[in-house]
Structures are given as C-alpha cells and as structure tokens.
Amino acid sequence: MPNNFGNWKTDNYKFVGKAFDFAYADRLNKLSPVVGEVNAKSIDYELTGSGGYGEAMVYDGNNLNTAELHRGFKTVITPVEYTLSVPVGYKQAKIDKMGETKKVGTKLGDSMAITVYLHVLRMFANAWNTDGRHNGGDGVSWANAAHPVASRGSQGRRFEVDADAGTYSNVSTDAFSVSAITAAQARANRFVTPDGMPFLCDLDTVLIAPELEEKAKKMFGENSRLTPMLNPDDNTNAANPVYGMRYIVMGGGADGFTGKQWAVCDRRLMKEIVNIVYNTRPTVMQQEQDNPLIDLYTAYADFGVGWGDARQIIFGDPG
C-alpha cells in the first residue's frame, strides 16, 4: 500500500525553521545597540574588565622601565540550557488554512527570544541588588557607590581588591532630566582605569523605564539634531545639550527598569563589556517520533548574561 503521507514532516520543517530564525532575530534587535553577543564552547566564560600598564616613563638612555600590570576584574558567566517543545499533528498541518504550522516556528522563536530578553532585563533590574547573588567580578552590585578601581590579582577566580587604588561610584539619585544626564557624563569623564589612565568613554545612550518614555521622546525627538527644542525640565527656550542621544526602553512586563529608574551609557563599550554568552544560540530541532502522525519541534538554547565592568554606565534611581 503506498505511503500517502509523503514528506509532510520535511515540508513542515522548512516553514517552522525559517519562521523561528526570523522571529528570534527580530525580537532581540532591540537590545543589540547596548548588549554584545559571544559564542563560547565551555562550562563557563570569563568576561574581562579593563586593565593595563599605565603611563610610560621617561627613558634615561640606559635602563629600561619595567611595566607593572594593574588588573581589573573578571566576571564568570555560566550558560544554562533552556527548552520548549511543541507537537504538530498531521491533520493540523494538512488543513493549515490559518498558517498554524508556520506560527509554531514564530511562536517558538518569540518564546526563546523573550527568554533571552527577560534575562537581560533582569540583569539590569538587579543592578542595585545587594543580596550578593548578582555581583560582578569586582565583588559588588553593578550599580554601586563603591566599585573598586583595580585588583591586586587573583587566587584562582577570586580577585583581591587593591584598596590603594580607591573606588568610584556609578550611581545617581537624581531624577531623569537633561541636567542629570550631563552631570553623569561629567562624572564618567573623571573615571580612571585600573592602571590610573583616564577612562575614555562617550555616554551617548540612555536606558529608561517604560514610565519615562514620554519624557524621553521630548528630550530625544527625531528633530533634536536639527533644531533647538524646549527644555522639558524648565519650559525655557534653551537649546537641548543632549541632542543627538538615543534611548532604549529597558523594561517590559514585570522586568527591567521600573518607575523612575534610568541609566546613561557608552553603547560601544557596553557591547564589549555586557554580553549574552551562547554555548548554543537559540535553534529549533525536529525530533524523530514513533508516531508517524506527530511532528515534534523543540526550541533549545544554552546561554548566560553578565557584565565585566561598570565604568561605562551610570545608573539613576531617585527612589
């Protein structure tokens, strides 16, 4: 008796796989300006902060000046596996007038993208969290008034703080405003690297809670590069000193920034220092089934998120 089923599962996968890839990429594009991606193949991944040899010394003509490495910190990120499985029936696919088979790929792609997205949002939401479970390699929370500037080195993966190098603060209690942003930019220009050199950064991107988006639109509107605008803080006709900046809403549902929380960061450095680490990027797999009438799809990802430094971002929370 001939097999009337043909290659229906193979045909399904063409739709599901393509829809999955598109949905995943589309969802995560929102974060790409400030969060980088790393491909790894290990149990965990070490995200390295800044460090260096300091300023060069005058040469006396005879004796070489031996450099001493001033170290930053390393944050260990451990990827974790995540899965979701959805069965598709033969009849469901055969009478697929509403495109449900293709929607399986889209919905699985959305789910995996949202899973990664939520982990990133929670990383930002936990920036102020001092419970110890969200600390970076420098031993303190991401938003902290006493980040150690440098380490004396490490014993295994535990870094010893160089108390002589001092500390720096990347937190603000100012309400979101033009003046708060410019004050943060000025502060960041005084930061130094572990070897005492000026920390060169350009705080060019603002991250905000959804509740602040209306104000952000007034501050960073489409025409802000072209003409002076009303200062949203005092209603005067002063030119906007933060024209040309961009903003990202770093919140959704119950996760991310809330209320009046905001941050300003250097997006180029953020992509280098704040990463999604993938052992396996989100993918969809078609699994063999004993039942010829069931086609099973499993979405899978193995990833973790983390940050390696805090100088490139200043967090604001007026409380």
DAURHU-V919094 format. One record per pair of residues at least 6 apart in sequence whose C-alpha atoms are under 6 Angstrom apart, sorted by the first residue. I is the first residue (numbers start at 0). J is the second residue. If there is no record, write none. Layout:
i:I j:J
i:I j:J
This chain:
i:14 j:101
i:15 j:101
i:15 j:104
i:18 j:104
i:18 j:105
i:19 j:104
i:19 j:105
i:19 j:108
i:22 j:105
i:22 j:108
i:22 j:109
i:23 j:108
i:23 j:109
i:23 j:112
i:26 j:112
i:33 j:266
i:33 j:269
i:33 j:270
i:34 j:270
i:34 j:273
i:34 j:274
i:35 j:270
i:35 j:274
i:36 j:274
i:36 j:275
i:36 j:276
i:37 j:276
i:38 j:277
i:39 j:277
i:39 j:278
i:40 j:278
i:43 j:76
i:43 j:77
i:44 j:75
i:44 j:76
i:45 j:73
i:45 j:74
i:45 j:75
i:46 j:73
i:46 j:74
i:46 j:307
i:47 j:73
i:47 j:307
i:48 j:71
i:48 j:72
i:48 j:73
i:48 j:307
i:48 j:308
i:49 j:71
i:50 j:69
i:50 j:70
i:50 j:71
i:50 j:193
i:51 j:68
i:51 j:69
i:51 j:194
i:52 j:66
i:52 j:67
i:52 j:68
i:52 j:69
i:52 j:194
i:53 j:194
i:69 j:193
i:69 j:194
i:70 j:149
i:70 j:150
i:70 j:193
i:71 j:149
i:71 j:150
i:71 j:193
i:72 j:136
i:72 j:137
i:73 j:136
i:74 j:135
i:74 j:136
i:74 j:307
i:77 j:303
i:78 j:301
i:78 j:302
i:78 j:303
i:79 j:301
i:79 j:302
i:80 j:300
i:80 j:301
i:81 j:299
i:81 j:300
i:82 j:298
i:82 j:299
i:83 j:297
i:83 j:298
i:84 j:296
i:84 j:297
i:85 j:295
i:85 j:296
i:86 j:294
i:86 j:295
i:87 j:293
i:87 j:294
i:88 j:292
i:88 j:293
i:89 j:292
i:92 j:100
i:120 j:254
i:120 j:255
i:121 j:254
i:121 j:255
i:123 j:255
i:124 j:255
i:124 j:256
i:126 j:140
i:126 j:141
i:126 j:142
i:127 j:142
i:129 j:140
i:134 j:140
i:142 j:169
i:142 j:170
i:143 j:168
i:143 j:169
i:143 j:170
i:144 j:168
i:144 j:170
i:145 j:166
i:145 j:167
i:145 j:168
i:146 j:166
i:146 j:167
i:147 j:166
i:148 j:164
i:148 j:165
i:148 j:166
i:148 j:193
i:149 j:161
i:149 j:193
i:150 j:159
i:150 j:160
i:150 j:161
i:151 j:159
i:151 j:160
i:151 j:161
i:152 j:158
i:152 j:159
i:153 j:159
i:169 j:313
i:170 j:313
i:170 j:314
i:170 j:315
i:171 j:315
i:172 j:315
i:172 j:316
i:172 j:317
i:173 j:179
i:173 j:317
i:174 j:317
i:184 j:202
i:190 j:198
i:191 j:197
i:191 j:198
i:192 j:198
i:201 j:265
i:202 j:263
i:202 j:264
i:202 j:265
i:203 j:244
i:203 j:265
i:204 j:244
i:204 j:245
i:204 j:246
i:204 j:263
i:204 j:264
i:205 j:246
i:205 j:262
i:205 j:263
i:206 j:246
i:206 j:247
i:206 j:248
i:206 j:249
i:206 j:261
i:206 j:262
i:207 j:248
i:207 j:249
i:207 j:261
i:208 j:248
i:208 j:249
i:208 j:250
i:208 j:256
i:208 j:257
i:208 j:260
i:209 j:248
i:209 j:250
i:210 j:258
i:223 j:242
i:224 j:242
i:224 j:243
i:227 j:238
i:228 j:238
i:228 j:239
i:229 j:235
i:229 j:236
i:230 j:237
i:249 j:255
i:249 j:256
i:250 j:256
i:260 j:315
i:260 j:316
i:261 j:315
i:262 j:313
i:262 j:314
i:262 j:315
i:263 j:312
i:263 j:313
i:264 j:311
i:264 j:312
i:265 j:311
i:272 j:306
i:272 j:307
i:273 j:305
i:273 j:306
i:274 j:304
i:274 j:305
i:275 j:303
i:275 j:304
i:276 j:302
i:276 j:303
i:276 j:304
i:277 j:301
i:277 j:302
i:278 j:301
i:278 j:302
i:279 j:300
i:279 j:301
i:280 j:300
i:281 j:299
i:281 j:300
i:282 j:298
i:282 j:299
i:283 j:297
i:283 j:298
i:284 j:296
i:284 j:297
i:285 j:295
i:285 j:296
i:286 j:295
